[in-house]
């Protein structure tokens, strides 16, 4: 009776199990090391602010929204075809505050909302 093949198969699977166990131990030790490193880094960081250190509202209350009407800031034209505009010639913003700051208001007889479908007349 020849058991050589069975012995080789048993040795091969045993070596595979050993390799898997060693790899598992390496991965586990790497994860434990990463957690310990994270704990050390966290201890060096400043503590979160206490309730007394949190920002508070100004004495005159919350800041309100500011609205204004804007109008486009036109791009200046070059004087000749050969002239090119440089960034400092274009200005800072694509729009500027409008001359007329009065907002359009609802007027009787106009439609009440966008796409209402009605004529707006009562």
Secondary structure, 3 states (H helix, E strand, C coil): CCCHHHHHHHHHHHHHHHHHHHHHHHHHHHHHHHHHHHHHHHHHCCCCCCHHHCCCCCCCCCCCCCCCCEEECCCCCCCCCCCCCCHHHHCCCCEEECCCCCCCCCCCCCCCCCCCCCCCCC
